[in-house]
Amino acid sequence: MRLITLALFALLLLIQYPLWLGKGGWLAVHEMEAQVDATRKKTDELKARNAKLESEVRDLKNGTGAVEERARYELGMIKQDEIFIQVLKPGSKDAPSMTPHPKPPAEPAGKNAKPLDD
């Protein structure tokens, strides 16, 4: 009786092995599902990107708004008779430094010096 029990238990383990660890087992299915989810997420991101690019291409073909916007921001162009004002944040690399410049030395008053009118 003991031998039959051990034989049945070994047979049960042999049957369970492909179910859990085999080619089409639960672990392989779980890994495949994770890959499918990752691929779906990437596909959704690429679809959104393609829709945005398609919209931009359509706008570039039909309207002048996108062309004008690109010319302004990427090339720094302005329209004729338009005033351009640039506001820089303090501390940015393009902002002028706020350190005072040294004053040039005063020239001595000579015979060609003009008096200041008050």
Buried (B, 14 or more C-beta within 10 A) or exposed (E): EEEEEEEEEEEEEEEEEEEEEEEEBEEEEEEEEEEEEEEEEEEEEEEEEEEEEEEEEEBEEEEEEBEEEEBBEEEEEEEEEEEEEEEEEEEEEEEEEEEEEEEEEEEEEEEEEEEEEE
